[in-house]
Amino acid sequence: MPKKMTAYQKKLEYNNAYNRDNYRSFSIRYGRESEKKIINWLEKQDSIKGYVTELILADMEKAKASHKTSKKTSSKK
């Protein structure tokens, strides 16, 4: 017979399932010595997630603009 779950275990199981279904997690590892500058920079940010998200969104916009520009020049040929 399976062991009865406590209320905490049920909540934990629910939260884990919810997170698995609704989120993606990414992890980056930096070397303390070899990438010290990056670590120090990230630690100065108010929000590392916010900072990285803004960088990605800016890069996506840049790529989209670049793609539009390359389409215009290639269609003129």
Secondary structure, DSSP 8 states (H G I E B T S, - for coil): ------HHHHHHHHHHHHHHHH---------TTTTHHHHHHHHHSS-HHHHHHHHHHHHHHHHHHHHHHHHHHHHT-
